[in-house]
Each structure stands twice: as C-alpha cells, then as structure tokens.
Amino acid sequence: MESTNSWWQEIERELERQFDNFLEDHPNQKDLFEKGEANEKLQRLQIRLASTNKQADLLRQRLCDLSAEIKQWRQRVQRAQQSGANQLASQAEAHLSKLMGQGRDCWQALAELGVEDQQLRQEIQQMPAPNNPKKPTSPVDLEKDSEIDLETAWNNFEANQALEDLKQKQK
C-alpha cells in the first residue's frame, strides 16, 4: 500500500512540476489561472459571508422568540408566587433560568458571527478587484476588443492542448 501511495505522490509531484513549467512558459495563462483562483476565493468568501448572515438572522429570530418566552415565564413565576404555589414557582424559575441561559448562548454565538462577518468583509475588501473589461465605445475599441478576445481564445486553446498532451504523456 505504501508503494502505491508513493507512486501516486510521485505522479502528483511530476504533474505539478510540469504544470508549473507550463505556466512559466505561458505567462498569460499564469495570469488567467491566478485570476481564476482569485475569483474562486472571492466566491468562497462571499458564500461564507452569506451563510454567516443567514445564521445571524436565524439567531436574531431565536432571540426574539426567547425574549417573548422569557417574558411569559417571568409573568408565570410572579403569578405562581403570588398564589402561594411555591413548588410551581420554583419549577417555573428553573425553566426561566434555562431560557435565559439559552439567550446568553445565542447572544454569544451572534457576537462570534459578528466578528466572523467583519473578518470576511475585511478580507473581501482587501482582495484585488476583478478585472472588468471596459465597454467599447468606438469601432476602434470594438476591433481591439475582438482582437483581445481572439488572443484569449487562442491562448486558452493552446493551454488546453498542452494540458491534454501532458495527460497523454502520463498515460
């Protein structure tokens, strides 16, 4: 089993080396690869941020529900105490304490989500802005853009061909 793992690791290292060499030989592909990685990282961060916000919304709703429930149980404790039902009042107070503990836990979780939210937003802000191509405004700009698009398409074609050649060599 160990020889199989080392064999796979060796193939993996060789593929990584060949890929690195390919990127060095094709700087425009390296730029495209890096931009793609940056875009993927940005998407992952935005998904985490959306998830964090959804969790925070759920916690806020839970806090509202707990607040109403706590208010209701406080009134029940008072009514039980006023009626002299001490055992019931004691049980109601225990339940009230449990609810208040849940509320503290929710607040703490919400605070942690707030910190995570700030960190994610800061990380997103610090990322370089994706290159948005400008809209062509003149026929000359249109021609330049079509040349750039053709160049990009050709570079992508060459990169795919080179990767296919690498795959074939590995078989």
C-alpha positions as CSV (number, residue, x, y, z in Angstrom):
1,M,0.0,0.0,0.0
2,E,2.9,2.4,0.8
3,S,4.4,1.8,-2.6
4,T,1.1,2.7,-4.2
5,N,0.9,5.9,-2.2
6,S,4.5,6.9,-3.1
7,W,3.8,6.1,-6.8
8,W,0.7,8.4,-6.7
9,Q,2.7,11.1,-4.9
10,E,5.4,10.8,-7.4
11,I,2.9,11.2,-10.3
12,E,1.3,14.1,-8.5
13,R,4.7,15.9,-8.0
14,E,5.6,15.3,-11.6
15,L,2.2,16.7,-12.8
16,E,2.6,19.8,-10.5
17,R,6.2,20.3,-11.9
18,Q,5.0,20.1,-15.5
19,F,2.1,22.4,-14.7
20,D,4.4,24.9,-13.1
21,N,6.7,24.7,-16.1
22,F,3.8,25.2,-18.4
23,L,2.7,28.3,-16.5
24,E,6.2,29.7,-16.6
25,D,6.3,29.2,-20.4
26,H,2.9,30.8,-20.8
27,P,2.7,33.9,-18.6
28,N,-0.7,34.9,-20.0
29,Q,-2.1,31.5,-18.9
30,K,-0.5,32.0,-15.5
31,D,-2.3,35.3,-15.2
32,L,-5.6,33.7,-16.2
33,F,-5.0,30.9,-13.7
34,E,-4.3,33.3,-10.9
35,K,-7.3,35.4,-11.8
36,G,-9.4,32.3,-11.8
37,E,-8.1,31.3,-8.4
38,A,-8.7,34.8,-7.0
39,N,-12.3,34.7,-8.4
40,E,-12.9,31.3,-6.8
41,K,-11.6,32.6,-3.5
42,L,-13.8,35.6,-3.7
43,Q,-16.8,33.4,-4.4
44,R,-16.0,31.2,-1.5
45,L,-15.7,34.2,0.8
46,Q,-19.0,35.6,-0.4
47,I,-20.7,32.3,0.1
48,R,-19.3,32.1,3.7
49,L,-20.5,35.7,4.3
50,A,-24.0,34.9,3.1
51,S,-24.0,31.8,5.3
52,T,-22.9,33.8,8.2
53,N,-25.6,36.4,7.6
54,K,-28.2,33.6,7.3
55,Q,-27.1,32.1,10.6
56,A,-27.1,35.5,12.3
57,D,-30.7,36.1,11.0
58,L,-31.7,32.7,12.5
59,L,-30.1,33.6,15.8
60,R,-31.8,37.0,15.9
61,Q,-35.2,35.3,15.3
62,R,-34.4,32.8,18.0
63,L,-33.5,35.7,20.4
64,C,-36.8,37.4,19.6
65,D,-38.6,34.1,20.3
66,L,-36.7,33.6,23.5
67,S,-37.4,37.1,24.6
68,A,-41.1,36.6,24.3
69,E,-40.9,33.2,26.0
70,I,-38.8,34.7,28.9
71,K,-41.4,37.5,29.4
72,Q,-44.1,34.9,29.5
73,W,-42.3,32.7,32.1
74,R,-41.5,35.7,34.3
75,Q,-45.2,36.5,34.4
76,R,-45.9,32.9,35.3
77,V,-43.3,32.9,38.1
78,Q,-44.9,36.0,39.6
79,R,-48.4,34.6,39.3
80,A,-47.3,31.3,41.0
81,Q,-45.5,33.2,43.7
82,Q,-48.5,35.5,44.3
83,S,-50.8,32.5,44.5
84,G,-48.5,30.8,47.0
85,A,-47.7,27.9,44.6
86,N,-44.1,27.8,45.7
87,Q,-43.2,24.5,44.1
88,L,-44.6,25.6,40.8
89,A,-42.9,28.9,41.1
90,S,-39.6,27.2,41.7
91,Q,-40.1,25.0,38.7
92,A,-41.0,28.0,36.6
93,E,-37.9,29.8,37.8
94,A,-35.7,26.9,36.9
95,H,-37.3,26.9,33.4
96,L,-36.8,30.7,33.2
97,S,-33.1,30.3,34.1
98,K,-32.7,27.7,31.4
99,L,-34.3,30.0,28.8
100,M,-32.1,32.9,29.9
101,G,-29.0,30.6,29.5
102,Q,-30.1,29.8,26.0
103,G,-30.5,33.6,25.4
104,R,-26.9,34.2,26.6
105,D,-25.7,31.4,24.4
106,C,-27.5,32.9,21.4
107,W,-26.0,36.4,22.2
108,Q,-22.5,34.9,22.4
109,A,-23.0,33.0,19.1
110,L,-24.3,36.1,17.5
111,A,-21.3,38.1,18.7
112,E,-19.0,35.5,17.2
113,L,-20.8,35.6,13.9
114,G,-20.4,39.4,14.0
115,V,-16.6,39.0,14.4
116,E,-16.5,36.5,11.5
117,D,-18.7,38.8,9.4
118,Q,-16.2,41.7,9.9
119,Q,-13.3,39.5,9.1
120,L,-14.9,38.2,5.9
121,R,-15.8,41.7,4.8
122,Q,-12.3,42.9,5.5
123,E,-10.8,40.0,3.6
124,I,-13.1,40.7,0.7
125,Q,-12.2,44.4,0.6
126,Q,-8.5,43.6,0.7
127,M,-8.8,41.3,-2.4
128,P,-7.8,42.9,-5.7
129,A,-10.8,43.9,-7.7
130,P,-11.6,41.5,-10.6
131,N,-10.6,43.0,-13.9
132,N,-13.8,44.1,-15.6
133,P,-13.2,44.8,-19.2
134,K,-14.3,48.3,-20.3
135,K,-17.3,48.6,-22.6
136,P,-16.1,49.5,-26.1
137,T,-17.3,52.9,-27.2
138,S,-16.0,53.2,-30.7
139,P,-15.4,50.9,-33.7
140,V,-11.6,51.1,-33.0
141,D,-12.3,49.9,-29.4
142,L,-14.6,47.1,-30.8
143,E,-11.8,45.9,-33.1
144,K,-9.2,46.0,-30.3
145,D,-11.6,44.0,-28.0
146,S,-12.3,41.4,-30.7
147,E,-8.5,41.0,-31.2
148,I,-8.1,40.6,-27.4
149,D,-10.9,38.1,-27.3
150,L,-9.4,36.1,-30.2
151,E,-6.0,36.2,-28.5
152,T,-7.5,35.0,-25.2
153,A,-9.4,32.3,-27.0
154,W,-6.3,31.2,-28.8
155,N,-4.3,31.2,-25.6
156,N,-7.0,29.1,-23.9
157,F,-6.9,26.7,-26.9
158,E,-3.1,26.3,-26.7
159,A,-3.3,25.8,-22.9
160,N,-5.9,23.1,-23.2
161,Q,-3.9,21.4,-26.0
162,A,-0.7,21.5,-23.8
163,L,-2.6,20.1,-20.8
164,E,-4.1,17.3,-23.0
165,D,-0.6,16.5,-24.2
166,L,0.6,16.3,-20.6
167,K,-2.2,13.9,-19.7
168,Q,-1.5,11.7,-22.7
169,K,2.2,11.5,-21.8
170,Q,1.3,10.4,-18.2
171,K,-0.8,7.5,-19.5
